[in-house]
Amino acid sequence: MSRTYTVKVYDRATGKTYTLEVPEDRYILHSAEKQGVELPFSCRNGACTTCAVRVQSGEIYQPEAVGLSPALRQKGYALLCVSYARSDLEVETQDEDEVYELQFGRYFAKGKVRAGLPLDEE
């Protein structure tokens, strides 16, 4: 019989915290949907960063998270669509653009421009 863990998800976009019961052999995102909780997602196969979270406490297992570099995984980032709980967990949703910048920003910063140009906020 598989174990079930309590996963608390803080959704930064809405300010809500959801408490889920997640079997160790089910993806966290899938379990959330089964429990009527709508969290951000896009590809459902670990290739993008729409469902990215930062683990605040607990242990997560995500062997299929190809959309996250090993460095970001070590910093506690995870993709809920392909993540399994390995203990009770607390995670916080992330801004997709922030995670993308953390992961890929350095590759786009190798051009000839030494300093970025200010962008209008409007």
Biopython code that builds the backbone (N, CA, C, O; Angstrom):
import numpy as np
from Bio.PDB.StructureBuilder import StructureBuilder

atoms = [
    (1, "MET", "N", (0.835, -1.186, 0.000)),
    (1, "MET", "CA", (0.000, 0.000, 0.000)),
    (1, "MET", "C", (0.883, 1.255, 0.000)),
    (1, "MET", "O", (1.834, 1.357, 0.775)),
    (2, "SER", "N", (0.556, 2.197, -0.873)),
    (2, "SER", "CA", (1.396, 3.392, -0.968)),
    (2, "SER", "C", (1.065, 4.379, 0.152)),
    (2, "SER", "O", (-0.056, 4.431, 0.657)),
    (3, "ARG", "N", (2.071, 5.148, 0.513)),
    (3, "ARG", "CA", (1.902, 6.163, 1.551)),
    (3, "ARG", "C", (1.266, 7.406, 0.953)),
    (3, "ARG", "O", (1.376, 7.656, -0.247)),
    (4, "THR", "N", (0.608, 8.176, 1.790)),
    (4, "THR", "CA", (0.025, 9.450, 1.381)),
    (4, "THR", "C", (0.642, 10.552, 2.227)),
    (4, "THR", "O", (0.797, 10.413, 3.440)),
    (5, "TYR", "N", (0.990, 11.647, 1.568)),
    (5, "TYR", "CA", (1.617, 12.767, 2.259)),
    (5, "TYR", "C", (0.739, 14.005, 2.168)),
    (5, "TYR", "O", (-0.066, 14.150, 1.248)),
    (6, "THR", "N", (0.911, 14.900, 3.147)),
    (6, "THR", "CA", (0.219, 16.180, 3.139)),
    (6, "THR", "C", (1.114, 17.196, 2.433)),
    (6, "THR", "O", (2.258, 17.416, 2.831)),
    (7, "VAL", "N", (0.572, 17.811, 1.377)),
    (7, "VAL", "CA", (1.323, 18.800, 0.609)),
    (7, "VAL", "C", (0.591, 20.134, 0.712)),
    (7, "VAL", "O", (-0.565, 20.253, 0.304)),
    (8, "LYS", "N", (1.278, 21.137, 1.263)),
    (8, "LYS", "CA", (0.709, 22.487, 1.340)),
    (8, "LYS", "C", (1.306, 23.303, 0.207)),
    (8, "LYS", "O", (2.526, 23.404, 0.070)),
    (9, "VAL", "N", (0.422, 23.888, -0.610)),
    (9, "VAL", "CA", (0.856, 24.696, -1.752)),
    (9, "VAL", "C", (0.395, 26.124, -1.534)),
    (9, "VAL", "O", (-0.802, 26.399, -1.449)),
    (10, "TYR", "N", (1.361, 27.033, -1.443)),
    (10, "TYR", "CA", (1.027, 28.450, -1.374)),
    (10, "TYR", "C", (1.071, 29.004, -2.790)),
    (10, "TYR", "O", (2.122, 28.979, -3.430)),
    (11, "ASP", "N", (-0.059, 29.504, -3.289)),
    (11, "ASP", "CA", (-0.152, 30.067, -4.633)),
    (11, "ASP", "C", (0.095, 31.569, -4.529)),
    (11, "ASP", "O", (-0.769, 32.321, -4.079)),
    (12, "ARG", "N", (1.281, 31.995, -4.948)),
    (12, "ARG", "CA", (1.654, 33.413, -4.844)),
    (12, "ARG", "C", (0.721, 34.316, -5.637)),
    (12, "ARG", "O", (0.470, 35.449, -5.227)),
    (13, "ALA", "N", (0.203, 33.839, -6.763)),
    (13, "ALA", "CA", (-0.647, 34.670, -7.621)),
    (13, "ALA", "C", (-1.974, 35.016, -6.951)),
    (13, "ALA", "O", (-2.501, 36.112, -7.139)),
    (14, "THR", "N", (-2.514, 34.074, -6.165)),
    (14, "THR", "CA", (-3.829, 34.294, -5.547)),
    (14, "THR", "C", (-3.737, 34.572, -4.055)),
    (14, "THR", "O", (-4.694, 35.056, -3.451)),
    (15, "GLY", "N", (-2.583, 34.268, -3.455)),
    (15, "GLY", "CA", (-2.434, 34.447, -2.013)),
    (15, "GLY", "C", (-3.075, 33.335, -1.202)),
    (15, "GLY", "O", (-3.158, 33.426, 0.023)),
    (16, "LYS", "N", (-3.534, 32.274, -1.883)),
    (16, "LYS", "CA", (-4.209, 31.173, -1.183)),
    (16, "LYS", "C", (-3.229, 30.043, -0.884)),
    (16, "LYS", "O", (-2.254, 29.830, -1.605)),
    (17, "THR", "N", (-3.517, 29.323, 0.204)),
    (17, "THR", "CA", (-2.760, 28.118, 0.534)),
    (17, "THR", "C", (-3.711, 26.936, 0.449)),
    (17, "THR", "O", (-4.806, 26.965, 1.009)),
    (18, "TYR", "N", (-3.282, 25.898, -0.256)),
    (18, "TYR", "CA", (-4.082, 24.685, -0.411)),
    (18, "TYR", "C", (-3.390, 23.556, 0.323)),
    (18, "TYR", "O", (-2.166, 23.432, 0.274)),
    (19, "THR", "N", (-4.174, 22.728, 1.005)),
    (19, "THR", "CA", (-3.636, 21.544, 1.673)),
    (19, "THR", "C", (-4.176, 20.325, 0.948)),
    (19, "THR", "O", (-5.387, 20.118, 0.870)),
    (20, "LEU", "N", (-3.262, 19.518, 0.416)),
    (20, "LEU", "CA", (-3.616, 18.358, -0.402)),
    (20, "LEU", "C", (-3.140, 17.082, 0.257)),
    (20, "LEU", "O", (-2.153, 17.077, 0.994)),
    (21, "GLU", "N", (-3.846, 16.006, -0.012)),
    (21, "GLU", "CA", (-3.388, 14.672, 0.379)),
    (21, "GLU", "C", (-2.930, 13.995, -0.907)),
    (21, "GLU", "O", (-3.730, 13.765, -1.815)),
    (22, "VAL", "N", (-1.635, 13.676, -0.981)),
    (22, "VAL", "CA", (-1.046, 13.194, -2.220)),
    (22, "VAL", "C", (-0.392, 11.824, -2.025)),
    (22, "VAL", "O", (0.545, 11.696, -1.237)),
    (23, "PRO", "N", (-0.880, 10.793, -2.740)),
    (23, "PRO", "CA", (-0.226, 9.488, -2.671)),
    (23, "PRO", "C", (1.187, 9.585, -3.248)),
    (23, "PRO", "O", (1.435, 10.349, -4.181)),
    (24, "GLU", "N", (2.106, 8.807, -2.686)),
    (24, "GLU", "CA", (3.505, 8.893, -3.121)),
    (24, "GLU", "C", (3.710, 8.464, -4.571)),
    (24, "GLU", "O", (4.748, 8.769, -5.158)),
    (25, "ASP", "N", (2.741, 7.763, -5.160)),
    (25, "ASP", "CA", (2.896, 7.281, -6.537)),
    (25, "ASP", "C", (2.072, 8.094, -7.545)),
    (25, "ASP", "O", (1.873, 7.651, -8.677)),
    (26, "ARG", "N", (1.594, 9.275, -7.144)),
    (26, "ARG", "CA", (0.816, 10.144, -8.040)),
    (26, "ARG", "C", (1.501, 11.500, -8.147)),
    (26, "ARG", "O", (2.074, 11.996, -7.177)),
    (27, "TYR", "N", (1.436, 12.092, -9.333)),
    (27, "TYR", "CA", (1.986, 13.438, -9.502)),
    (27, "TYR", "C", (1.210, 14.424, -8.622)),
    (27, "TYR", "O", (-0.004, 14.299, -8.463)),
    (28, "ILE", "N", (1.909, 15.390, -8.061)),
    (28, "ILE", "CA", (1.277, 16.366, -7.179)),
    (28, "ILE", "C", (0.230, 17.183, -7.931)),
    (28, "ILE", "O", (-0.861, 17.407, -7.407)),
    (29, "LEU", "N", (0.540, 17.634, -9.154)),
    (29, "LEU", "CA", (-0.426, 18.430, -9.919)),
    (29, "LEU", "C", (-1.701, 17.633, -10.182)),
    (29, "LEU", "O", (-2.803, 18.159, -10.029)),
    (30, "HIS", "N", (-1.559, 16.377, -10.574)),
    (30, "HIS", "CA", (-2.718, 15.526, -10.853)),
    (30, "HIS", "C", (-3.575, 15.370, -9.598)),
    (30, "HIS", "O", (-4.802, 15.448, -9.662)),
    (31, "SER", "N", (-2.922, 15.150, -8.464)),
    (31, "SER", "CA", (-3.650, 15.007, -7.198)),
    (31, "SER", "C", (-4.387, 16.294, -6.846)),
    (31, "SER", "O", (-5.517, 16.249, -6.359)),
    (32, "ALA", "N", (-3.753, 17.444, -7.090)),
    (32, "ALA", "CA", (-4.400, 18.732, -6.808)),
    (32, "ALA", "C", (-5.672, 18.871, -7.645)),
    (32, "ALA", "O", (-6.718, 19.268, -7.133)),
    (33, "GLU", "N", (-5.575, 18.546, -8.924)),
    (33, "GLU", "CA", (-6.739, 18.652, -9.807)),
    (33, "GLU", "C", (-7.855, 17.718, -9.366)),
    (33, "GLU", "O", (-9.027, 18.090, -9.408)),
    (34, "LYS", "N", (-7.504, 16.513, -8.945)),
    (34, "LYS", "CA", (-8.502, 15.559, -8.463)),
    (34, "LYS", "C", (-9.229, 16.088, -7.228)),
    (34, "LYS", "O", (-10.370, 15.718, -6.953)),
    (35, "GLN", "N", (-8.532, 16.973, -6.480)),
    (35, "GLN", "CA", (-9.109, 17.544, -5.259)),
    (35, "GLN", "C", (-9.726, 18.924, -5.521)),
    (35, "GLN", "O", (-10.055, 19.648, -4.581)),
    (36, "GLY", "N", (-9.882, 19.281, -6.798)),
    (36, "GLY", "CA", (-10.551, 20.528, -7.162)),
    (36, "GLY", "C", (-9.709, 21.778, -7.032)),
    (36, "GLY", "O", (-10.247, 22.886, -7.022)),
    (37, "VAL", "N", (-8.394, 21.622, -6.932)),
    (37, "VAL", "CA", (-7.500, 22.772, -6.798)),
    (37, "VAL", "C", (-6.867, 23.062, -8.150)),
    (37, "VAL", "O", (-6.233, 22.194, -8.750)),
    (38, "GLU", "N", (-7.046, 24.292, -8.624)),
    (38, "GLU", "CA", (-6.465, 24.692, -9.906)),
    (38, "GLU", "C", (-5.152, 25.416, -9.665)),
    (38, "GLU", "O", (-5.126, 26.489, -9.061)),
    (39, "LEU", "N", (-4.071, 24.829, -10.136)),
    (39, "LEU", "CA", (-2.745, 25.424, -10.032)),
    (39, "LEU", "C", (-2.222, 25.671, -11.450)),
    (39, "LEU", "O", (-2.686, 25.038, -12.398)),
    (40, "PRO", "N", (-1.260, 26.588, -11.600)),
    (40, "PRO", "CA", (-0.739, 26.878, -12.940)),
    (40, "PRO", "C", (-0.048, 25.661, -13.549)),
    (40, "PRO", "O", (0.697, 24.953, -12.872)),
    (41, "PHE", "N", (-0.306, 25.429, -14.841)),
    (41, "PHE", "CA", (0.399, 24.384, -15.586)),
    (41, "PHE", "C", (0.271, 24.693, -17.066)),
    (41, "PHE", "O", (-0.551, 25.516, -17.469)),
    (42, "SER", "N", (1.084, 24.032, -17.870)),
    (42, "SER", "CA", (0.968, 24.187, -19.312)),
    (42, "SER", "C", (1.199, 22.847, -20.006)),
    (42, "SER", "O", (0.258, 22.242, -20.519)),
    (43, "CYS", "N", (2.455, 22.381, -20.023)),
    (43, "CYS", "CA", (2.783, 21.220, -20.866)),
    (43, "CYS", "C", (2.444, 19.867, -20.246)),
    (43, "CYS", "O", (2.204, 18.901, -20.970)),
    (44, "ARG", "N", (2.422, 19.787, -18.934)),
    (44, "ARG", "CA", (2.160, 18.539, -18.191)),
    (44, "ARG", "C", (3.223, 17.449, -18.355)),
    (44, "ARG", "O", (3.006, 16.317, -17.924)),
    (45, "ASN", "N", (4.359, 17.765, -18.965)),
    (45, "ASN", "CA", (5.371, 16.711, -19.122)),
    (45, "ASN", "C", (6.768, 17.140, -18.665)),
    (45, "ASN", "O", (7.767, 16.549, -19.077)),
    (46, "GLY", "N", (6.836, 18.161, -17.821)),
    (46, "GLY", "CA", (8.118, 18.528, -17.227)),
    (46, "GLY", "C", (9.054, 19.296, -18.130)),
    (46, "GLY", "O", (10.248, 19.382, -17.845)),
    (47, "ALA", "N", (8.538, 19.862, -19.226)),
    (47, "ALA", "CA", (9.410, 20.542, -20.181)),
    (47, "ALA", "C", (9.397, 22.064, -20.062)),
    (47, "ALA", "O", (10.333, 22.722, -20.517)),
    (48, "CYS", "N", (8.349, 22.636, -19.458)),
    (48, "CYS", "CA", (8.303, 24.097, -19.319)),
    (48, "CYS", "C", (8.398, 24.441, -17.836)),
    (48, "CYS", "O", (8.648, 23.557, -17.017)),
    (49, "THR", "N", (8.206, 25.694, -17.481)),
    (49, "THR", "CA", (8.326, 26.079, -16.065)),
    (49, "THR", "C", (7.034, 26.698, -15.521)),
    (49, "THR", "O", (7.062, 27.364, -14.486)),
    (50, "THR", "N", (5.911, 26.488, -16.200)),
    (50, "THR", "CA", (4.652, 27.084, -15.759)),
    (50, "THR", "C", (4.248, 26.607, -14.372)),
    (50, "THR", "O", (3.733, 27.394, -13.578)),
    (51, "CYS", "N", (4.471, 25.333, -14.064)),
    (51, "CYS", "CA", (4.043, 24.772, -12.771)),
    (51, "CYS", "C", (5.162, 24.761, -11.734)),
    (51, "CYS", "O", (5.085, 24.037, -10.741)),
    (52, "ALA", "N", (6.201, 25.561, -11.964)),
    (52, "ALA", "CA", (7.354, 25.567, -11.057)),
    (52, "ALA", "C", (6.970, 26.024, -9.655)),
    (52, "ALA", "O", (6.167, 26.939, -9.477)),
    (53, "VAL", "N", (7.563, 25.366, -8.670)),
    (53, "VAL", "CA", (7.415, 25.741, -7.270)),
    (53, "VAL", "C", (8.799, 25.772, -6.638)),
    (53, "VAL", "O", (9.766, 25.236, -7.180)),
    (54, "ARG", "N", (8.865, 26.412, -5.479)),
    (54, "ARG", "CA", (10.071, 26.361, -4.668)),
    (54, "ARG", "C", (9.709, 25.581, -3.417)),
    (54, "ARG", "O", (8.746, 25.919, -2.729)),
    (55, "VAL", "N", (10.466, 24.551, -3.122)),
    (55, "VAL", "CA", (10.194, 23.715, -1.952)),
    (55, "VAL", "C", (10.655, 24.463, -0.698)),
    (55, "VAL", "O", (11.824, 24.826, -0.571)),
    (56, "GLN", "N", (9.715, 24.684, 0.223)),
    (56, "GLN", "CA", (10.025, 25.364, 1.485)),
    (56, "GLN", "C", (10.467, 24.355, 2.543)),
    (56, "GLN", "O", (11.355, 24.630, 3.351)),
    (57, "SER", "N", (9.826, 23.174, 2.521)),
    (57, "SER", "CA", (10.222, 22.108, 3.438)),
    (57, "SER", "C", (9.728, 20.788, 2.884)),
    (57, "SER", "O", (8.731, 20.736, 2.164)),
    (58, "GLY", "N", (10.441, 19.713, 3.228)),
    (58, "GLY", "CA", (10.057, 18.381, 2.784)),
    (58, "GLY", "C", (10.897, 17.897, 1.618)),
    (58, "GLY", "O", (11.803, 18.586, 1.148)),
    (59, "GLU", "N", (10.574, 16.697, 1.165)),
    (59, "GLU", "CA", (11.354, 16.047, 0.117)),
    (59, "GLU", "C", (10.470, 15.753, -1.085)),
    (59, "GLU", "O", (9.362, 15.233, -0.956)),
    (60, "ILE", "N", (10.994, 16.103, -2.268)),
    (60, "ILE", "CA", (10.254, 15.919, -3.517)),
    (60, "ILE", "C", (11.113, 15.095, -4.474)),
    (60, "ILE", "O", (12.341, 15.174, -4.436)),
    (61, "TYR", "N", (10.471, 14.309, -5.325)),
    (61, "TYR", "CA", (11.168, 13.452, -6.289)),
    (61, "TYR", "C", (10.643, 13.787, -7.674)),
    (61, "TYR", "O", (9.440, 13.699, -7.920)),
    (62, "GLN", "N", (11.548, 14.178, -8.598)),
    (62, "GLN", "CA", (11.118, 14.633, -9.916)),
    (62, "GLN", "C", (12.075, 14.175, -11.022)),
    (62, "GLN", "O", (12.734, 15.004, -11.649)),
    (63, "PRO", "N", (12.157, 12.867, -11.264)),
    (63, "PRO", "CA", (13.113, 12.347, -12.250)),
    (63, "PRO", "C", (12.826, 12.791, -13.686)),
    (63, "PRO", "O", (13.719, 12.753, -14.532)),
    (64, "GLU", "N", (11.592, 13.212, -13.970)),
    (64, "GLU", "CA", (11.234, 13.570, -15.343)),
    (64, "GLU", "C", (11.240, 15.074, -15.586)),
    (64, "GLU", "O", (10.791, 15.519, -16.643)),
    (65, "ALA", "N", (11.732, 15.865, -14.649)),
    (65, "ALA", "CA", (11.689, 17.328, -14.783)),
    (65, "ALA", "C", (12.812, 17.829, -15.691)),
    (65, "ALA", "O", (13.770, 18.445, -15.222)),
    (66, "VAL", "N", (12.690, 17.565, -16.979)),
    (66, "VAL", "CA", (13.727, 17.969, -17.932)),
    (66, "VAL", "C", (13.767, 19.480, -18.116)),
    (66, "VAL", "O", (14.776, 20.015, -18.573)),
    (67, "GLY", "N", (12.682, 20.180, -17.767)),
    (67, "GLY", "CA", (12.626, 21.627, -17.927)),
    (67, "GLY", "C", (13.379, 22.407, -16.869)),
    (67, "GLY", "O", (13.447, 23.634, -16.940)),
    (68, "LEU", "N", (13.949, 21.718, -15.883)),
    (68, "LEU", "CA", (14.704, 22.381, -14.821)),
    (68, "LEU", "C", (16.141, 21.898, -14.821)),
    (68, "LEU", "O", (16.402, 20.696, -14.869)),
    (69, "SER", "N", (17.063, 22.833, -14.768)),
    (69, "SER", "CA", (18.478, 22.468, -14.709)),
    (69, "SER", "C", (18.794, 21.824, -13.360)),
    (69, "SER", "O", (18.101, 22.080, -12.375)),
    (70, "PRO", "N", (19.825, 20.998, -13.309)),
    (70, "PRO", "CA", (20.241, 20.423, -12.022)),
    (70, "PRO", "C", (20.536, 21.512, -10.984)),
    (70, "PRO", "O", (20.270, 21.321, -9.798)),
    (71, "ALA", "N", (21.080, 22.645, -11.419)),
    (71, "ALA", "CA", (21.400, 23.727, -10.484)),
    (71, "ALA", "C", (20.131, 24.275, -9.832)),
    (71, "ALA", "O", (20.113, 24.530, -8.628)),
    (72, "LEU", "N", (19.068, 24.456, -10.622)),
    (72, "LEU", "CA", (17.823, 24.963, -10.048)),
    (72, "LEU", "C", (17.171, 23.918, -9.150)),
    (72, "LEU", "O", (16.579, 24.262, -8.126)),
    (73, "ARG", "N", (17.274, 22.648, -9.525)),
    (73, "ARG", "CA", (16.733, 21.598, -8.649)),
    (73, "ARG", "C", (17.436, 21.617, -7.300)),
    (73, "ARG", "O", (16.795, 21.459, -6.261)),
    (74, "GLN", "N", (18.762, 21.813, -7.314)),
    (74, "GLN", "CA", (19.523, 21.859, -6.061)),
    (74, "GLN", "C", (19.131, 23.060, -5.216)),
    (74, "GLN", "O", (19.261, 23.027, -3.992)),
    (75, "LYS", "N", (18.650, 24.124, -5.859)),
    (75, "LYS", "CA", (18.205, 25.318, -5.126)),
    (75, "LYS", "C", (16.778, 25.156, -4.618)),
    (75, "LYS", "O", (16.236, 26.074, -4.003)),
    (76, "GLY", "N", (16.160, 23.997, -4.867)),
    (76, "GLY", "CA", (14.839, 23.733, -4.310)),
    (76, "GLY", "C", (13.675, 23.960, -5.248)),
    (76, "GLY", "O", (12.524, 23.968, -4.812)),
    (77, "TYR", "N", (13.951, 24.144, -6.534)),
    (77, "TYR", "CA", (12.857, 24.304, -7.486)),
    (77, "TYR", "C", (12.369, 22.945, -7.960)),
    (77, "TYR", "O", (13.141, 21.990, -8.054)),
    (78, "ALA", "N", (11.075, 22.872, -8.258)),
    (78, "ALA", "CA", (10.472, 21.617, -8.713)),
    (78, "ALA", "C", (9.334, 21.938, -9.670)),
    (78, "ALA", "O", (8.799, 23.047, -9.670)),
    (79, "LEU", "N", (8.970, 20.948, -10.488)),
    (79, "LEU", "CA", (7.846, 21.063, -11.412)),
    (79, "LEU", "C", (6.742, 20.133, -10.928)),
    (79, "LEU", "O", (6.906, 18.913, -10.944)),
    (80, "LEU", "N", (5.614, 20.704, -10.496)),
    (80, "LEU", "CA", (4.548, 19.902, -9.880)),
    (80, "LEU", "C", (3.953, 18.866, -10.825)),
    (80, "LEU", "O", (3.457, 17.836, -10.369)),
    (81, "CYS", "N", (3.993, 19.118, -12.136)),
    (81, "CYS", "CA", (3.344, 18.184, -13.064)),
    (81, "CYS", "C", (4.049, 16.832, -13.114)),
    (81, "CYS", "O", (3.436, 15.826, -13.471)),
    (82, "VAL", "N", (5.345, 16.802, -12.757)),
    (82, "VAL", "CA", (6.092, 15.540, -12.780)),
    (82, "VAL", "C", (6.781, 15.270, -11.439)),
    (82, "VAL", "O", (7.797, 14.577, -11.389)),
    (83, "SER", "N", (6.229, 15.815, -10.361)),
    (83, "SER", "CA", (6.835, 15.640, -9.035)),
    (83, "SER", "C", (5.996, 14.745, -8.140)),
    (83, "SER", "O", (4.765, 14.776, -8.153)),
    (84, "TYR", "N", (6.719, 13.942, -7.361)),
    (84, "TYR", "CA", (6.112, 13.059, -6.369)),
    (84, "TYR", "C", (6.533, 13.526, -4.982)),
    (84, "TYR", "O", (7.679, 13.929, -4.782)),
    (85, "ALA", "N", (5.619, 13.475, -4.033)),
    (85, "ALA", "CA", (5.963, 13.774, -2.640)),
    (85, "ALA", "C", (6.701, 12.580, -2.053)),
    (85, "ALA", "O", (6.304, 11.434, -2.262)),
    (86, "ARG", "N", (7.770, 12.849, -1.323)),
    (86, "ARG", "CA", (8.508, 11.802, -0.624)),
    (86, "ARG", "C", (8.482, 12.026, 0.881)),
    (86, "ARG", "O", (9.119, 11.302, 1.647)),
    (87, "SER", "N", (7.722, 13.060, 1.293)),
    (87, "SER", "CA", (7.487, 13.381, 2.710)),
    (87, "SER", "C", (6.362, 14.404, 2.692)),
    (87, "SER", "O", (5.901, 14.803, 1.623)),
    (88, "ASP", "N", (5.915, 14.832, 3.876)),
    (88, "ASP", "CA", (5.016, 15.975, 3.900)),
    (88, "ASP", "C", (5.805, 17.147, 3.320)),
    (88, "ASP", "O", (7.009, 17.268, 3.546)),
    (89, "LEU", "N", (5.116, 18.006, 2.572)),
    (89, "LEU", "CA", (5.792, 19.068, 1.830)),
    (89, "LEU", "C", (5.121, 20.407, 2.019)),
    (89, "LEU", "O", (3.917, 20.486, 2.265)),
    (90, "GLU", "N", (5.917, 21.467, 1.901)),
    (90, "GLU", "CA", (5.393, 22.817, 1.752)),
    (90, "GLU", "C", (6.104, 23.415, 0.564)),
    (90, "GLU", "O", (7.334, 23.457, 0.520)),
    (91, "VAL", "N", (5.316, 23.885, -0.417)),
    (91, "VAL", "CA", (5.882, 24.480, -1.622)),
    (91, "VAL", "C", (5.182, 25.797, -1.913)),
    (91, "VAL", "O", (4.085, 26.061, -1.421)),
    (92, "GLU", "N", (5.845, 26.621, -2.726)),
    (92, "GLU", "CA", (5.299, 27.924, -3.094)),
    (92, "GLU", "C", (5.406, 28.064, -4.607)),
    (92, "GLU", "O", (6.473, 27.842, -5.181)),
    (93, "THR", "N", (4.292, 28.435, -5.258)),
    (93, "THR", "CA", (4.338, 28.627, -6.711)),
    (93, "THR", "C", (5.291, 29.773, -7.031)),
    (93, "THR", "O", (5.511, 30.665, -6.212)),
    (94, "GLN", "N", (5.849, 29.731, -8.234)),
    (94, "GLN", "CA", (6.811, 30.736, -8.671)),
    (94, "GLN", "C", (6.282, 31.452, -9.905)),
    (94, "GLN", "O", (5.396, 30.950, -10.597)),
    (95, "ASP", "N", (6.827, 32.613, -10.168)),
    (95, "ASP", "CA", (6.497, 33.318, -11.397)),
    (95, "ASP", "C", (7.268, 32.641, -12.529)),
    (95, "ASP", "O", (8.492, 32.525, -12.464)),
    (96, "GLU", "N", (6.558, 32.197, -13.562)),
    (96, "GLU", "CA", (7.190, 31.455, -14.653)),
    (96, "GLU", "C", (8.336, 32.243, -15.285)),
    (96, "GLU", "O", (9.375, 31.673, -15.616)),
    (97, "ASP", "N", (8.147, 33.559, -15.453)),
    (97, "ASP", "CA", (9.191, 34.370, -16.075)),
    (97, "ASP", "C", (10.439, 34.447, -15.199)),
    (97, "ASP", "O", (11.558, 34.461, -15.711)),
    (98, "GLU", "N", (10.248, 34.497, -13.877)),
    (98, "GLU", "CA", (11.394, 34.530, -12.966)),
    (98, "GLU", "C", (12.210, 33.247, -13.092)),
    (98, "GLU", "O", (13.437, 33.292, -13.169)),
    (99, "VAL", "N", (11.531, 32.114, -13.114)),
    (99, "VAL", "CA", (12.225, 30.829, -13.203)),
    (99, "VAL", "C", (12.935, 30.719, -14.555)),
    (99, "VAL", "O", (14.067, 30.242, -14.630)),
    (100, "TYR", "N", (12.267, 31.161, -15.616)),
    (100, "TYR", "CA", (12.875, 31.131, -16.945)),
    (100, "TYR", "C", (14.143, 31.971, -16.973)),
    (100, "TYR", "O", (15.164, 31.563, -17.528)),
    (101, "GLU", "N", (14.063, 33.155, -16.365)),
    (101, "GLU", "CA", (15.231, 34.052, -16.315)),
    (101, "GLU", "C", (16.365, 33.418, -15.516)),
    (101, "GLU", "O", (17.524, 33.486, -15.926)),
    (102, "LEU", "N", (16.041, 32.799, -14.375)),
    (102, "LEU", "CA", (17.069, 32.134, -13.566)),
    (102, "LEU", "C", (17.760, 31.041, -14.372)),
    (102, "LEU", "O", (18.973, 30.850, -14.277)),
    (103, "GLN", "N", (16.971, 30.333, -15.162)),
    (103, "GLN", "CA", (17.507, 29.204, -15.898)),
    (103, "GLN", "C", (18.226, 29.595, -17.187)),
    (103, "GLN", "O", (19.292, 29.060, -17.492)),
    (104, "PHE", "N", (17.644, 30.527, -17.945)),
    (104, "PHE", "CA", (18.164, 30.809, -19.279)),
    (104, "PHE", "C", (18.758, 32.199, -19.445)),
    (104, "PHE", "O", (19.427, 32.468, -20.443)),
    (105, "GLY", "N", (18.525, 33.084, -18.486)),
    (105, "GLY", "CA", (18.973, 34.459, -18.612)),
    (105, "GLY", "C", (20.443, 34.594, -18.950)),
    (105, "GLY", "O", (20.819, 35.443, -19.758)),
    (106, "ARG", "N", (21.285, 33.760, -18.337)),
    (106, "ARG", "CA", (22.721, 33.886, -18.575)),
    (106, "ARG", "C", (23.100, 33.581, -20.017)),
    (106, "ARG", "O", (24.102, 34.099, -20.509)),
    (107, "TYR", "N", (22.321, 32.751, -20.706)),
    (107, "TYR", "CA", (22.634, 32.429, -22.091)),
    (107, "TYR", "C", (22.345, 33.601, -23.017)),
    (107, "TYR", "O", (23.037, 33.796, -24.016)),
    (108, "PHE", "N", (21.320, 34.380, -22.683)),
    (108, "PHE", "CA", (20.948, 35.503, -23.532)),
    (108, "PHE", "C", (21.743, 36.750, -23.196)),
    (108, "PHE", "O", (21.653, 37.755, -23.901)),
    (109, "ALA", "N", (22.521, 36.691, -22.125)),
    (109, "ALA", "CA", (23.282, 37.860, -21.701)),
    (109, "ALA", "C", (24.697, 37.858, -22.281)),
    (109, "ALA", "O", (25.524, 38.667, -21.860)),
    (110, "LYS", "N", (24.996, 36.980, -23.226)),
    (110, "LYS", "CA", (26.357, 36.865, -23.746)),
    (110, "LYS", "C", (26.594, 37.687, -25.011)),
    (110, "LYS", "O", (27.609, 37.501, -25.682)),
    (111, "GLY", "N", (25.674, 38.591, -25.346)),
    (111, "GLY", "CA", (25.840, 39.407, -26.549)),
    (111, "GLY", "C", (26.883, 40.486, -26.362)),
    (111, "GLY", "O", (27.626, 40.489, -25.380)),
    (112, "LYS", "N", (26.930, 41.413, -27.322)),
    (112, "LYS", "CA", (27.950, 42.464, -27.306)),
    (112, "LYS", "C", (27.573, 43.634, -26.401)),
    (112, "LYS", "O", (28.437, 44.436, -26.047)),
    (113, "VAL", "N", (26.301, 43.749, -26.022)),
    (113, "VAL", "CA", (25.879, 44.850, -25.170)),
    (113, "VAL", "C", (26.391, 44.598, -23.753)),
    (113, "VAL", "O", (26.126, 43.550, -23.164)),
    (114, "ARG", "N", (27.125, 45.570, -23.216)),
    (114, "ARG", "CA", (27.720, 45.392, -21.885)),
    (114, "ARG", "C", (26.741, 45.732, -20.789)),
    (114, "ARG", "O", (26.809, 45.150, -19.706)),
    (115, "ALA", "N", (25.827, 46.661, -21.033)),
    (115, "ALA", "CA", (24.836, 47.034, -20.023)),
    (115, "ALA", "C", (23.458, 47.027, -20.662)),
    (115, "ALA", "O", (23.299, 47.417, -21.819)),
    (116, "GLY", "N", (22.469, 46.585, -19.910)),
    (116, "GLY", "CA", (21.115, 46.535, -20.452)),
    (116, "GLY", "C", (20.535, 47.934, -20.586)),
    (116, "GLY", "O", (20.907, 48.843, -19.843)),
    (117, "LEU", "N", (19.648, 48.097, -21.510)),
    (117, "LEU", "CA", (18.954, 49.366, -21.679)),
    (117, "LEU", "C", (17.742, 49.404, -20.760)),
    (117, "LEU", "O", (17.088, 48.379, -20.571)),
    (118, "PRO", "N", (17.431, 50.548, -20.191)),
    (118, "PRO", "CA", (16.240, 50.624, -19.318)),
    (118, "PRO", "C", (14.981, 50.394, -20.145)),
    (118, "PRO", "O", (14.868, 50.876, -21.272)),
    (119, "LEU", "N", (14.052, 49.665, -19.580)),
    (119, "LEU", "CA", (12.802, 49.381, -20.265)),
    (119, "LEU", "C", (11.687, 50.211, -19.653)),
    (119, "LEU", "O", (11.623, 50.384, -18.436)),
    (120, "ASP", "N", (10.820, 50.716, -20.495)),
    (120, "ASP", "CA", (9.650, 51.438, -19.982)),
    (120, "ASP", "C", (8.717, 50.451, -19.311)),
    (120, "ASP", "O", (8.464, 49.366, -19.835)),
    (121, "GLU", "N", (8.210, 50.829, -18.157)),
    (121, "GLU", "CA", (7.291, 49.954, -17.432)),
    (121, "GLU", "C", (5.873, 50.043, -17.977)),
    (121, "GLU", "O", (5.023, 49.221, -17.635)),
    (122, "GLU", "N", (5.607, 51.048, -18.834)),
    (122, "GLU", "CA", (4.220, 51.284, -19.301)),
    (122, "GLU", "C", (3.833, 50.393, -20.442)),
    (122, "GLU", "O", (2.708, 50.476, -20.936)),
]
sb = StructureBuilder()
sb.init_structure("model")
sb.init_model(0)
sb.init_chain("A")
sb.init_seg("    ")
for serial, (resi, resn, name, xyz) in enumerate(atoms, 1):
    if name == "N":
        sb.init_residue(resn, " ", resi, " ")
    sb.init_atom(name, np.array(xyz, "f"), 0.0, 1.0, " ", f" {name:<3s}", serial, name[0])
structure = sb.get_structure()
